[in-house]
C-alpha cells in the first residue's frame, strides 16, 4: 500500500513539471508492487499468466501513449 502511494506521488510530481521519467517510474513501481501482491495471493492455476500478460500489455500501451503525449507537448 505504501509503495503504491509513493509511486502515485512520484507520478503526480512528474506530471506538473512535465518530467516523463518520474511518471514512468511511478507507474512501473506501482505495477511491480501490485504484481508482488498478486503473486503472494495467487494459486498455481488461477489465471496468473493471463493476468500478467494482459496487465503488462496494458501498462506498456499506456506508457507509450503517455510518452507520445509528453513528446508532442514539448
PQR file with spaces between the fields and no chain letter, atoms N, CA, C, O and H, PARSE charges and radii, in Angstrom:
ATOM       1  N    UNK     1       0.817   -1.191    0.000 -0.4000 1.5000
ATOM       2  CA   UNK     1       0.000    0.000    0.000 -0.0000 2.0000
ATOM       3  C    UNK     1       0.859    1.253    0.000  0.5500 1.7000
ATOM       4  O    UNK     1       0.609    2.184   -0.766 -0.5500 1.4000
ATOM       5  N    UNK     2       1.865    1.277    0.852 -0.4000 1.5000
ATOM       6  CA   UNK     2       2.747    2.430    0.928 -0.0000 2.0000
ATOM       7  C    UNK     2       3.495    2.634   -0.384  0.5500 1.7000
ATOM       8  O    UNK     2       3.681    3.766   -0.830 -0.5500 1.4000
ATOM       9  H    UNK     2       2.068    0.520    1.474  0.4000 1.0000
ATOM      10  N    UNK     3       3.922    1.532   -1.001 -0.4000 1.5000
ATOM      11  CA   UNK     3       4.619    1.632   -2.276 -0.0000 2.0000
ATOM      12  C    UNK     3       3.738    2.277   -3.331  0.5500 1.7000
ATOM      13  O    UNK     3       4.207    3.127   -4.088 -0.5500 1.4000
ATOM      14  H    UNK     3       3.770    0.612   -0.639  0.4000 1.0000
ATOM      15  N    UNK     4       2.478    1.891   -3.394 -0.4000 1.5000
ATOM      16  CA   UNK     4       1.563    2.467   -4.381 -0.0000 2.0000
ATOM      17  C    UNK     4       1.312    3.950   -4.129  0.5500 1.7000
ATOM      18  O    UNK     4       1.195    4.728   -5.076 -0.5500 1.4000
ATOM      19  H    UNK     4       2.098    1.201   -2.778  0.4000 1.0000
ATOM      20  N    UNK     5       1.229    4.345   -2.864 -0.4000 1.5000
ATOM      21  CA   UNK     5       1.034    5.760   -2.539 -0.0000 2.0000
ATOM      22  C    UNK     5       2.254    6.568   -2.962  0.5500 1.7000
ATOM      23  O    UNK     5       2.116    7.631   -3.568 -0.5500 1.4000
ATOM      24  H    UNK     5       1.325    3.713   -2.095  0.4000 1.0000
ATOM      25  N    UNK     6       3.445    6.072   -2.648 -0.4000 1.5000
ATOM      26  CA   UNK     6       4.661    6.777   -3.030 -0.0000 2.0000
ATOM      27  C    UNK     6       4.851    6.802   -4.548  0.5500 1.7000
ATOM      28  O    UNK     6       5.329    7.793   -5.101 -0.5500 1.4000
ATOM      29  H    UNK     6       3.557    5.209   -2.155  0.4000 1.0000
ATOM      30  N    UNK     7       4.481    5.725   -5.210 -0.4000 1.5000
ATOM      31  CA   UNK     7       4.574    5.688   -6.666 -0.0000 2.0000
ATOM      32  C    UNK     7       3.595    6.674   -7.287  0.5500 1.7000
ATOM      33  O    UNK     7       3.930    7.349   -8.261 -0.5500 1.4000
ATOM      34  H    UNK     7       4.093    4.920   -4.761  0.4000 1.0000
ATOM      35  N    UNK     8       2.399    6.764   -6.738 -0.4000 1.5000
ATOM      36  CA   UNK     8       1.429    7.749   -7.226 -0.0000 2.0000
ATOM      37  C    UNK     8       1.908    9.164   -7.008  0.5500 1.7000
ATOM      38  O    UNK     8       1.688   10.030   -7.854 -0.5500 1.4000
ATOM      39  H    UNK     8       2.128    6.216   -5.946  0.4000 1.0000
ATOM      40  N    UNK     9       2.559    9.411   -5.891 -0.4000 1.5000
ATOM      41  CA   UNK     9       3.122   10.725   -5.605 -0.0000 2.0000
ATOM      42  C    UNK     9       4.229   11.065   -6.601  0.5500 1.7000
ATOM      43  O    UNK     9       4.300   12.195   -7.083 -0.5500 1.4000
ATOM      44  H    UNK     9       2.738    8.706   -5.204  0.4000 1.0000
ATOM      45  N    UNK    10       5.085   10.106   -6.909 -0.4000 1.5000
ATOM      46  CA   UNK    10       6.151   10.331   -7.884 -0.0000 2.0000
ATOM      47  C    UNK    10       5.575   10.630   -9.262  0.5500 1.7000
ATOM      48  O    UNK    10       6.066   11.517   -9.961 -0.5500 1.4000
ATOM      49  H    UNK    10       5.028    9.188   -6.518  0.4000 1.0000
ATOM      50  N    UNK    11       4.542    9.901   -9.655 -0.4000 1.5000
ATOM      51  CA   UNK    11       3.918   10.137  -10.952 -0.0000 2.0000
ATOM      52  C    UNK    11       3.247   11.506  -10.985  0.5500 1.7000
ATOM      53  O    UNK    11       3.359   12.225  -11.977 -0.5500 1.4000
ATOM      54  H    UNK    11       4.143    9.181   -9.087  0.4000 1.0000
ATOM      55  N    UNK    12       2.562   11.866   -9.926 -0.4000 1.5000
ATOM      56  CA   UNK    12       1.889   13.169   -9.881 -0.0000 2.0000
ATOM      57  C    UNK    12       2.895   14.312   -9.912  0.5500 1.7000
ATOM      58  O    UNK    12       2.665   15.327  -10.570 -0.5500 1.4000
ATOM      59  H    UNK    12       2.471   11.282   -9.120  0.4000 1.0000
ATOM      60  N    UNK    13       3.998   14.152   -9.210 -0.4000 1.5000
ATOM      61  CA   UNK    13       5.019   15.195   -9.208 -0.0000 2.0000
ATOM      62  C    UNK    13       5.741   15.277  -10.553  0.5500 1.7000
ATOM      63  O    UNK    13       6.295   16.324  -10.887 -0.5500 1.4000
ATOM      64  H    UNK    13       4.185   13.328   -8.676  0.4000 1.0000
ATOM      65  N    UNK    14       5.743   14.213  -11.316 -0.4000 1.5000
ATOM      66  CA   UNK    14       6.353   14.234  -12.639 -0.0000 2.0000
ATOM      67  C    UNK    14       5.466   14.870  -13.686  0.5500 1.7000
ATOM      68  O    UNK    14       5.966   15.368  -14.694 -0.5500 1.4000
ATOM      69  H    UNK    14       5.293   13.362  -11.045  0.4000 1.0000
ATOM      70  N    UNK    15       4.158   14.867  -13.470 -0.4000 1.5000
ATOM      71  CA   UNK    15       3.237   15.437  -14.446 -0.0000 2.0000
ATOM      72  C    UNK    15       3.312   16.958  -14.449  0.5500 1.7000
ATOM      73  O    UNK    15       3.296   17.578  -15.513 -0.5500 1.4000
ATOM      74  H    UNK    15       3.752   14.463  -12.651  0.4000 1.0000
ATOM      75  N    UNK    16       3.393   17.557  -13.283 -0.4000 1.5000
ATOM      76  CA   UNK    16       3.407   19.027  -13.198 -0.0000 2.0000
ATOM      77  C    UNK    16       4.570   19.657  -13.954  0.5500 1.7000
ATOM      78  O    UNK    16       4.343   20.537  -14.784 -0.5500 1.4000
ATOM      79  H    UNK    16       3.406   17.053  -12.418  0.4000 1.0000
ATOM      80  N    UNK    17       5.822   19.234  -13.693 -0.4000 1.5000
ATOM      81  CA   UNK    17       6.923   19.852  -14.446 -0.0000 2.0000
ATOM      82  C    UNK    17       7.193   19.168  -15.788  0.5500 1.7000
ATOM      83  O    UNK    17       8.171   19.483  -16.467 -0.5500 1.4000
ATOM      84  H    UNK    17       6.006   18.519  -13.019  0.4000 1.0000
ATOM      85  N    UNK    18       6.327   18.237  -16.161 -0.4000 1.5000
ATOM      86  CA   UNK    18       6.424   17.505  -17.425 -0.0000 2.0000
ATOM      87  C    UNK    18       7.728   16.719  -17.538  0.5500 1.7000
ATOM      88  O    UNK    18       8.463   16.832  -18.518 -0.5500 1.4000
ATOM      89  H    UNK    18       5.534   17.981  -15.610  0.4000 1.0000
ATOM      90  N    UNK    19       7.988   15.926  -16.515 -0.4000 1.5000
ATOM      91  CA   UNK    19       9.144   15.029  -16.488 -0.0000 2.0000
ATOM      92  C    UNK    19       8.640   13.601  -16.643  0.5500 1.7000
ATOM      93  O    UNK    19       8.183   12.983  -15.681 -0.5500 1.4000
ATOM      94  H    UNK    19       7.391   15.834  -15.719  0.4000 1.0000
ATOM      95  N    UNK    20       8.728   13.091  -17.854 -0.4000 1.5000
ATOM      96  CA   UNK    20       8.158   11.772  -18.147 -0.0000 2.0000
ATOM      97  C    UNK    20       8.841   10.661  -17.353  0.5500 1.7000
ATOM      98  O    UNK    20       8.192    9.680  -16.990 -0.5500 1.4000
ATOM      99  H    UNK    20       9.098   13.593  -18.635  0.4000 1.0000
ATOM     100  N    UNK    21      10.122   10.796  -17.079 -0.4000 1.5000
ATOM     101  CA   UNK    21      10.837    9.732  -16.370 -0.0000 2.0000
ATOM     102  C    UNK    21      10.209    9.467  -15.000  0.5500 1.7000
ATOM     103  O    UNK    21      10.055    8.311  -14.604 -0.5500 1.4000
ATOM     104  H    UNK    21      10.649   11.593  -17.374  0.4000 1.0000
ATOM     105  N    UNK    22       9.848   10.519  -14.281 -0.4000 1.5000
ATOM     106  CA   UNK    22       9.251   10.333  -12.962 -0.0000 2.0000
ATOM     107  C    UNK    22       7.863    9.710  -13.058  0.5500 1.7000
ATOM     108  O    UNK    22       7.470    8.918  -12.202 -0.5500 1.4000
ATOM     109  H    UNK    22       9.973   11.458  -14.602  0.4000 1.0000
ATOM     110  N    UNK    23       7.136   10.068  -14.091 -0.4000 1.5000
ATOM     111  CA   UNK    23       5.816    9.466  -14.312 -0.0000 2.0000
ATOM     112  C    UNK    23       5.974    7.969  -14.602  0.5500 1.7000
ATOM     113  O    UNK    23       5.245    7.142  -14.055 -0.5500 1.4000
ATOM     114  H    UNK    23       7.456   10.712  -14.786  0.4000 1.0000
ATOM     115  N    UNK    24       6.921    7.639  -15.457 -0.4000 1.5000
ATOM     116  CA   UNK    24       7.164    6.229  -15.799 -0.0000 2.0000
ATOM     117  C    UNK    24       7.634    5.450  -14.574  0.5500 1.7000
ATOM     118  O    UNK    24       7.186    4.327  -14.348 -0.5500 1.4000
ATOM     119  H    UNK    24       7.513    8.311  -15.902  0.4000 1.0000
ATOM     120  N    UNK    25       8.540    6.040  -13.775 -0.4000 1.5000
ATOM     121  CA   UNK    25       8.986    5.371  -12.552 -0.0000 2.0000
ATOM     122  C    UNK    25       7.803    5.081  -11.636  0.5500 1.7000
ATOM     123  O    UNK    25       7.671    3.974  -11.114 -0.5500 1.4000
ATOM     124  H    UNK    25       8.904    6.953  -13.958  0.4000 1.0000
ATOM     125  N    UNK    26       6.954    6.068  -11.446 -0.4000 1.5000
ATOM     126  CA   UNK    26       5.795    5.892  -10.571 -0.0000 2.0000
ATOM     127  C    UNK    26       4.872    4.787  -11.041  0.5500 1.7000
ATOM     128  O    UNK    26       4.411    3.967  -10.246 -0.5500 1.4000
ATOM     129  H    UNK    26       7.062    6.968  -11.871  0.4000 1.0000
ATOM     130  N    UNK    27       4.609    4.770  -12.321 -0.4000 1.5000
ATOM     131  CA   UNK    27       3.719    3.752  -12.879 -0.0000 2.0000
ATOM     132  C    UNK    27       4.336    2.363  -12.758  0.5500 1.7000
ATOM     133  O    UNK    27       3.662    1.417  -12.352 -0.5500 1.4000
ATOM     134  H    UNK    27       4.983    5.436  -12.966  0.4000 1.0000
ATOM     135  N    UNK    28       5.605    2.239  -13.106 -0.4000 1.5000
ATOM     136  CA   UNK    28       6.247    0.926  -13.079 -0.0000 2.0000
ATOM     137  C    UNK    28       6.427    0.402  -11.656  0.5500 1.7000
ATOM     138  O    UNK    28       6.272   -0.795  -11.417 -0.5500 1.4000
ATOM     139  H    UNK    28       6.152    3.008  -13.436  0.4000 1.0000
ATOM     140  N    UNK    29       6.751    1.280  -10.713 -0.4000 1.5000
ATOM     141  CA   UNK    29       6.876    0.827   -9.325 -0.0000 2.0000
ATOM     142  C    UNK    29       5.523    0.406   -8.752  0.5500 1.7000
ATOM     143  O    UNK    29       5.437   -0.578   -8.017 -0.5500 1.4000
ATOM     144  H    UNK    29       6.877    2.252  -10.907  0.4000 1.0000
ATOM     145  N    UNK    30       4.486    1.137   -9.082 -0.4000 1.5000
ATOM     146  CA   UNK    30       3.150    0.746   -8.622 -0.0000 2.0000
ATOM     147  C    UNK    30       2.754   -0.597   -9.231  0.5500 1.7000
ATOM     148  O    UNK    30       2.202   -1.455   -8.543 -0.5500 1.4000
ATOM     149  H    UNK    30       4.556    1.936   -9.679  0.4000 1.0000
ATOM     150  N    UNK    31       3.033   -0.777  -10.512 -0.4000 1.5000
ATOM     151  CA   UNK    31       2.722   -2.042  -11.176 -0.0000 2.0000
ATOM     152  C    UNK    31       3.494   -3.194  -10.526  0.5500 1.7000
ATOM     153  O    UNK    31       2.938   -4.270  -10.305 -0.5500 1.4000
ATOM     154  H    UNK    31       3.482   -0.080  -11.072  0.4000 1.0000
ATOM     155  N    UNK    32       4.765   -2.969  -10.226 -0.4000 1.5000
ATOM     156  CA   UNK    32       5.562   -4.014   -9.576 -0.0000 2.0000
ATOM     157  C    UNK    32       4.999   -4.361   -8.202  0.5500 1.7000
ATOM     158  O    UNK    32       4.931   -5.535   -7.839 -0.5500 1.4000
ATOM     159  H    UNK    32       5.217   -2.095  -10.406  0.4000 1.0000
ATOM     160  N    UNK    33       4.599   -3.357   -7.442 -0.4000 1.5000
ATOM     161  CA   UNK    33       4.022   -3.608   -6.125 -0.0000 2.0000
ATOM     162  C    UNK    33       2.727   -4.394   -6.196  0.5500 1.7000
ATOM     163  O    UNK    33       2.492   -5.294   -5.391 -0.5500 1.4000
ATOM     164  H    UNK    33       4.654   -2.403   -7.737  0.4000 1.0000
ATOM     165  N    UNK    34       1.892   -4.051   -7.161 -0.4000 1.5000
ATOM     166  CA   UNK    34       0.629   -4.774   -7.332 -0.0000 2.0000
ATOM     167  C    UNK    34       0.894   -6.208   -7.771  0.5500 1.7000
ATOM     168  O    UNK    34       0.232   -7.133   -7.300 -0.5500 1.4000
ATOM     169  H    UNK    34       2.083   -3.319   -7.815  0.4000 1.0000
ATOM     170  N    UNK    35       1.861   -6.400   -8.673 -0.4000 1.5000
ATOM     171  CA   UNK    35       2.185   -7.749   -9.143 -0.0000 2.0000
ATOM     172  C    UNK    35       2.728   -8.623   -8.008  0.5500 1.7000
ATOM     173  O    UNK    35       2.434   -9.817   -7.948 -0.5500 1.4000
ATOM     174  H    UNK    35       2.399   -5.648   -9.055  0.4000 1.0000
ATOM     175  N    UNK    36       3.504   -8.040   -7.126 -0.4000 1.5000
ATOM     176  CA   UNK    36       4.014   -8.797   -5.982 -0.0000 2.0000
ATOM     177  C    UNK    36       2.858   -9.274   -5.108  0.5500 1.7000
ATOM     178  O    UNK    36       2.856  -10.413   -4.643 -0.5500 1.4000
ATOM     179  H    UNK    36       3.742   -7.070   -7.174  0.4000 1.0000
ATOM     180  N    UNK    37       1.887   -8.412   -4.889 -0.4000 1.5000
ATOM     181  CA   UNK    37       0.729   -8.805   -4.083 -0.0000 2.0000
ATOM     182  C    UNK    37      -0.084   -9.896   -4.788  0.5500 1.7000
ATOM     183  O    UNK    37      -0.570  -10.825   -4.143 -0.5500 1.4000
ATOM     184  H    UNK    37       1.888   -7.486   -5.267  0.4000 1.0000
ATOM     185  N    UNK    38      -0.230   -9.783   -6.095 -0.4000 1.5000
ATOM     186  CA   UNK    38      -0.978  -10.800   -6.843 -0.0000 2.0000
ATOM     187  C    UNK    38      -0.266  -12.144   -6.743  0.5500 1.7000
ATOM     188  O    UNK    38      -0.912  -13.176   -6.561 -0.5500 1.4000
ATOM     189  H    UNK    38       0.165   -9.028   -6.619  0.4000 1.0000
ATOM     190  N    UNK    39       1.048  -12.137   -6.860 -0.4000 1.5000
ATOM     191  CA   UNK    39       1.800  -13.390   -6.762 -0.0000 2.0000
ATOM     192  C    UNK    39       1.695  -14.013   -5.379  0.5500 1.7000
ATOM     193  O    UNK    39       1.635  -15.237   -5.258 -0.5500 1.4000
ATOM     194  H    UNK    39       1.572  -11.299   -7.008  0.4000 1.0000
ATOM     195  N    UNK    40       1.671  -13.198   -4.341 -0.4000 1.5000
ATOM     196  CA   UNK    40       1.545  -13.732   -2.986 -0.0000 2.0000
ATOM     197  C    UNK    40       0.203  -14.420   -2.772  0.5500 1.7000
ATOM     198  O    UNK    40       0.122  -15.444   -2.093 -0.5500 1.4000
ATOM     199  H    UNK    40       1.720  -12.204   -4.440  0.4000 1.0000
ATOM     200  N    UNK    41      -0.847  -13.851   -3.355 -0.4000 1.5000
ATOM     201  CA   UNK    41      -2.195  -14.358   -3.130 -0.0000 2.0000
ATOM     202  C    UNK    41      -2.658  -15.369   -4.176  0.5500 1.7000
ATOM     203  O    UNK    41      -3.730  -15.956   -4.030 -0.5500 1.4000
ATOM     204  H    UNK    41      -0.781  -13.020   -3.906  0.4000 1.0000
ATOM     205  N    UNK    42      -1.880  -15.577   -5.207 -0.4000 1.5000
ATOM     206  CA   UNK    42      -2.331  -16.414   -6.320 -0.0000 2.0000
ATOM     207  C    UNK    42      -2.091  -17.890   -6.054  0.5500 1.7000
ATOM     208  O    UNK    42      -1.157  -18.287   -5.357 -0.5500 1.4000
ATOM     209  H    UNK    42      -1.009  -15.100   -5.325  0.4000 1.0000
ATOM     210  N    UNK    43      -2.954  -18.662   -6.625 -0.4000 1.5000
ATOM     211  CA   UNK    43      -2.746  -20.104   -6.658 -0.0000 2.0000
ATOM     212  C    UNK    43      -2.076  -20.447   -7.967  0.5500 1.7000
ATOM     213  O    UNK    43      -1.998  -19.613   -8.869 -0.5500 1.4000
ATOM     214  H    UNK    43      -3.712  -18.339   -7.191  0.4000 1.0000
ATOM     215  N    UNK    44      -1.600  -21.650   -8.074 -0.4000 1.5000
ATOM     216  CA   UNK    44      -0.821  -22.039   -9.245 -0.0000 2.0000
ATOM     217  C    UNK    44      -1.611  -21.964  -10.551  0.5500 1.7000
ATOM     218  O    UNK    44      -1.070  -21.489  -11.549 -0.5500 1.4000
ATOM     219  H    UNK    44      -1.664  -22.328   -7.341  0.4000 1.0000
ATOM     220  N    UNK    45      -2.846  -22.406  -10.585 -0.4000 1.5000
ATOM     221  CA   UNK    45      -3.619  -22.466  -11.828 -0.0000 2.0000
ATOM     222  C    UNK    45      -4.785  -21.479  -11.830  0.5500 1.7000
ATOM     223  O    UNK    45      -5.865  -21.806  -12.323 -0.5500 1.4000
ATOM     224  H    UNK    45      -3.285  -22.792   -9.774  0.4000 1.0000
ATOM     225  N    UNK    46      -4.590  -20.315  -11.304 -0.4000 1.5000
ATOM     226  CA   UNK    46      -5.723  -19.392  -11.191 -0.0000 2.0000
ATOM     227  C    UNK    46      -5.710  -18.278  -12.235  0.5500 1.7000
ATOM     228  O    UNK    46      -6.334  -17.238  -12.028 -0.5500 1.4000
ATOM     229  H    UNK    46      -3.713  -20.050  -10.904  0.4000 1.0000
ATOM     230  N    UNK    47      -5.030  -18.473  -13.319 -0.4000 1.5000
ATOM     231  CA   UNK    47      -5.020  -17.464  -14.373 -0.0000 2.0000
ATOM     232  C    UNK    47      -3.989  -16.373  -14.162  0.5500 1.7000
ATOM     233  O    UNK    47      -4.141  -15.266  -14.680 -0.5500 1.4000
ATOM     234  H    UNK    47      -4.523  -19.318  -13.486  0.4000 1.0000
ATOM     235  N    UNK    48      -2.947  -16.669  -13.411 -0.4000 1.5000
ATOM     236  CA   UNK    48      -1.921  -15.671  -13.141 -0.0000 2.0000
ATOM     237  C    UNK    48      -1.206  -15.278  -14.432  0.5500 1.7000
ATOM     238  O    UNK    48      -0.896  -14.106  -14.644 -0.5500 1.4000
ATOM     239  H    UNK    48      -2.824  -17.567  -12.990  0.4000 1.0000
ATOM     240  N    UNK    49      -0.951  -16.249  -15.279 -0.4000 1.5000
ATOM     241  CA   UNK    49      -0.289  -15.951  -16.554 -0.0000 2.0000
ATOM     242  C    UNK    49      -1.124  -14.988  -17.388  0.5500 1.7000
ATOM     243  O    UNK    49      -0.585  -14.057  -17.986 -0.5500 1.4000
ATOM     244  H    UNK    49      -1.203  -17.201  -15.107  0.4000 1.0000
ATOM     245  N    UNK    50      -2.413  -15.202  -17.433 -0.4000 1.5000
ATOM     246  CA   UNK    50      -3.294  -14.303  -18.190 -0.0000 2.0000
ATOM     247  C    UNK    50      -3.290  -12.904  -17.583  0.5500 1.7000
ATOM     248  O    UNK    50      -3.291  -11.911  -18.310 -0.5500 1.4000
ATOM     249  H    UNK    50      -2.851  -15.959  -16.948  0.4000 1.0000
ATOM     250  N    UNK    51      -3.286  -12.822  -16.263 -0.4000 1.5000
ATOM     251  CA   UNK    51      -3.238  -11.514  -15.603 -0.0000 2.0000
ATOM     252  C    UNK    51      -1.975  -10.761  -15.993  0.5500 1.7000
ATOM     253  O    UNK    51      -2.040   -9.590  -16.370 -0.5500 1.4000
ATOM     254  H    UNK    51      -3.285  -13.628  -15.672  0.4000 1.0000
ATOM     255  N    UNK    52      -0.821  -11.425  -15.906 -0.4000 1.5000
ATOM     256  CA   UNK    52       0.429  -10.752  -16.221 -0.0000 2.0000
ATOM     257  C    UNK    52       0.522  -10.392  -17.700  0.5500 1.7000
ATOM     258  O    UNK    52       1.075   -9.347  -18.045 -0.5500 1.4000
ATOM     259  H    UNK    52      -0.767  -12.376  -15.600  0.4000 1.0000
ATOM     260  N    UNK    53       0.000  -11.225  -18.560 -0.4000 1.5000
ATOM     261  CA   UNK    53       0.027  -10.922  -19.985 -0.0000 2.0000
ATOM     262  C    UNK    53      -0.830   -9.701  -20.296  0.5500 1.7000
ATOM     263  O    UNK    53      -0.363   -8.757  -20.934 -0.5500 1.4000
ATOM     264  H    UNK    53      -0.449  -12.073  -18.279  0.4000 1.0000
ATOM     265  N    UNK    54      -2.069   -9.717  -19.852 -0.4000 1.5000
ATOM     266  CA   UNK    54      -2.984   -8.624  -20.155 -0.0000 2.0000
ATOM     267  C    UNK    54      -2.558   -7.334  -19.457  0.5500 1.7000
ATOM     268  O    UNK    54      -2.518   -6.276  -20.086 -0.5500 1.4000
ATOM     269  H    UNK    54      -2.448  -10.484  -19.334  0.4000 1.0000
ATOM     270  N    UNK    55      -2.243   -7.410  -18.178 -0.4000 1.5000
ATOM     271  CA   UNK    55      -1.888   -6.191  -17.460 -0.0000 2.0000
ATOM     272  C    UNK    55      -0.559   -5.619  -17.951  0.5500 1.7000
ATOM     273  O    UNK    55      -0.404   -4.400  -18.024 -0.5500 1.4000
ATOM     274  H    UNK    55      -2.275   -8.269  -17.667  0.4000 1.0000
ATOM     275  N    UNK    56       0.384   -6.466  -18.282 -0.4000 1.5000
ATOM     276  CA   UNK    56       1.665   -5.990  -18.810 -0.0000 2.0000
ATOM     277  C    UNK    56       1.502   -5.262  -20.138  0.5500 1.7000
ATOM     278  O    UNK    56       2.106   -4.212  -20.358 -0.5500 1.4000
ATOM     279  H    UNK    56       0.258   -7.457  -18.223  0.4000 1.0000
ATOM     280  N    UNK    57       0.687   -5.823  -21.016 -0.4000 1.5000
ATOM     281  CA   UNK    57       0.431   -5.178  -22.302 -0.0000 2.0000
ATOM     282  C    UNK    57      -0.286   -3.847  -22.099  0.5500 1.7000
ATOM     283  O    UNK    57       0.029   -2.869  -22.776 -0.5500 1.4000
ATOM     284  H    UNK    57       0.197   -6.676  -20.838  0.4000 1.0000
ATOM     285  N    UNK    58      -1.240   -3.796  -21.183 -0.4000 1.5000
ATOM     286  CA   UNK    58      -1.966   -2.549  -20.934 -0.0000 2.0000
ATOM     287  C    UNK    58      -1.069   -1.472  -20.323  0.5500 1.7000
ATOM     288  O    UNK    58      -1.164   -0.303  -20.699 -0.5500 1.4000
ATOM     289  H    UNK    58      -1.496   -4.591  -20.633  0.4000 1.0000
ATOM     290  N    UNK    59      -0.213   -1.849  -19.400 -0.4000 1.5000
ATOM     291  CA   UNK    59       0.711   -0.875  -18.806 -0.0000 2.0000
ATOM     292  C    UNK    59       1.679   -0.363  -19.868  0.5500 1.7000
ATOM     293  O    UNK    59       1.931    0.839  -19.946 -0.5500 1.4000
ATOM     294  H    UNK    59      -0.136   -2.799  -19.095  0.4000 1.0000
ATOM     295  N    UNK    60       2.211   -1.245  -20.670 -0.4000 1.5000
ATOM     296  CA   UNK    60       3.130   -0.837  -21.728 -0.0000 2.0000
ATOM     297  C    UNK    60       2.445    0.074  -22.744  0.5500 1.7000
ATOM     298  O    UNK    60       3.015    1.088  -23.147 -0.5500 1.4000
ATOM     299  H    UNK    60       2.006   -2.222  -20.607  0.4000 1.0000
ATOM     300  N    UNK    61       1.230   -0.279  -23.162 -0.4000 1.5000
ATOM     301  CA   UNK    61       0.495    0.559  -24.105 -0.0000 2.0000
ATOM     302  C    UNK    61       0.187    1.926  -23.495  0.5500 1.7000
ATOM     303  O    UNK    61       0.282    2.948  -24.175 -0.5500 1.4000
ATOM     304  H    UNK    61       0.768   -1.103  -22.836  0.4000 1.0000
ATOM     305  N    UNK    62      -0.174    1.945  -22.237 -0.4000 1.5000
ATOM     306  CA   UNK    62      -0.438    3.217  -21.565 -0.0000 2.0000
ATOM     307  C    UNK    62       0.802    4.089  -21.496  0.5500 1.7000
ATOM     308  O    UNK    62       0.717    5.301  -21.691 -0.5500 1.4000
ATOM     309  H    UNK    62      -0.251    1.116  -21.684  0.4000 1.0000
ATOM     310  N    UNK    63       1.948    3.492  -21.223 -0.4000 1.5000
ATOM     311  CA   UNK    63       3.192    4.258  -21.188 -0.0000 2.0000
ATOM     312  C    UNK    63       3.554    4.808  -22.562  0.5500 1.7000
ATOM     313  O    UNK    63       4.052    5.929  -22.664 -0.5500 1.4000
ATOM     314  H    UNK    63       2.017    2.507  -21.064  0.4000 1.0000
ATOM     315  N    UNK    64       3.314    4.046  -23.606 -0.4000 1.5000
ATOM     316  CA   UNK    64       3.592    4.515  -24.960 -0.0000 2.0000
ATOM     317  C    UNK    64       2.704    5.699  -25.308  0.5500 1.7000
ATOM     318  O    UNK    64       3.184    6.696  -25.847 -0.5500 1.4000
ATOM     319  H    UNK    64       2.909    3.135  -23.523  0.4000 1.0000
ATOM     320  N    UNK    65       1.424    5.598  -25.008 -0.4000 1.5000
ATOM     321  CA   UNK    65       0.501    6.709  -25.277 -0.0000 2.0000
ATOM     322  C    UNK    65       0.908    7.940  -24.479  0.5500 1.7000
ATOM     323  O    UNK    65       0.912    9.053  -25.004 -0.5500 1.4000
ATOM     324  H    UNK    65       1.034    4.788  -24.570  0.4000 1.0000
ATOM     325  N    UNK    66       1.244    7.744  -23.236 -0.4000 1.5000
ATOM     326  CA   UNK    66       1.655    8.852  -22.376 -0.0000 2.0000
ATOM     327  C    UNK    66       2.958    9.478  -22.869  0.5500 1.7000
ATOM     328  O    UNK    66       3.101   10.701  -22.844 -0.5500 1.4000
ATOM     329  H    UNK    66       1.241    6.839  -22.809  0.4000 1.0000
ATOM     330  N    UNK    67       3.897    8.667  -23.310 -0.4000 1.5000
ATOM     331  CA   UNK    67       5.167    9.188  -23.829 -0.0000 2.0000
ATOM     332  C    UNK    67       4.933   10.018  -25.088  0.5500 1.7000
ATOM     333  O    UNK    67       5.563   11.060  -25.268 -0.5500 1.4000
ATOM     334  H    UNK    67       3.781    7.674  -23.330  0.4000 1.0000
ATOM     335  N    UNK    68       4.050    9.573  -25.944 -0.4000 1.5000
ATOM     336  CA   UNK    68       3.738   10.352  -27.143 -0.0000 2.0000
ATOM     337  C    UNK    68       3.084   11.677  -26.786  0.5500 1.7000
ATOM     338  O    UNK    68       3.365   12.700  -27.411 -0.5500 1.4000
ATOM     339  H    UNK    68       3.539    8.726  -25.798  0.4000 1.0000
ATOM     340  N    UNK    69       2.218   11.664  -25.786 -0.4000 1.5000
ATOM     341  CA   UNK    69       1.560   12.896  -25.352 -0.0000 2.0000
ATOM     342  C    UNK    69       2.583   13.872  -24.750  0.5500 1.7000
ATOM     343  O    UNK    69       2.529   15.073  -25.016 -0.5500 1.4000
ATOM     344  H    UNK    69       1.990   10.833  -25.278  0.4000 1.0000
ATOM     345  N    UNK    70       3.501   13.357  -23.949 -0.4000 1.5000
ATOM     346  CA   UNK    70       4.549   14.210  -23.377 -0.0000 2.0000
ATOM     347  C    UNK    70       5.447   14.746  -24.476  0.5500 1.7000
ATOM     348  O    UNK    70       5.857   15.906  -24.429 -0.5500 1.4000
ATOM     349  H    UNK    70       3.545   12.382  -23.733  0.4000 1.0000
ATOM     350  N    UNK    71       5.761   13.913  -25.469 -0.4000 1.5000
ATOM     351  CA   UNK    71       6.637   14.328  -26.569 -0.0000 2.0000
ATOM     352  C    UNK    71       6.005   15.365  -27.465  0.5500 1.7000
ATOM     353  O    UNK    71       6.704   16.235  -27.984 -0.5500 1.4000
ATOM     354  H    UNK    71       5.429   12.971  -25.507  0.4000 1.0000
ATOM     355  N    UNK    72       4.699   15.296  -27.662 -0.4000 1.5000
ATOM     356  CA   UNK    72       4.023   16.250  -28.544 -0.0000 2.0000
ATOM     357  C    UNK    72       3.842   17.613  -27.893  0.5500 1.7000
ATOM     358  O    UNK    72       3.644   18.606  -28.593 -0.5500 1.4000
ATOM     359  H    UNK    72       4.131   14.589  -27.241  0.4000 1.0000
ATOM     360  N    UNK    73       3.904   17.680  -26.563 -0.4000 1.5000
ATOM     361  CA   UNK    73       3.733   18.956  -25.868 -0.0000 2.0000
ATOM     362  C    UNK    73       5.022   19.756  -25.838  0.5500 1.7000
ATOM     363  O    UNK    73       4.983   20.967  -25.618 -0.5500 1.4000
ATOM     364  H    UNK    73       4.065   16.873  -25.994  0.4000 1.0000
ATOM     365  N    UNK    74       6.165   19.115  -26.053 -0.4000 1.5000
ATOM     366  CA   UNK    74       7.436   19.841  -25.948 -0.0000 2.0000
ATOM     367  C    UNK    74       7.788   20.552  -27.198  0.5500 1.7000
ATOM     368  O    UNK    74       8.829   21.206  -27.264 -0.5500 1.4000
ATOM     369  H    UNK    74       6.197   18.132  -26.232  0.4000 1.0000
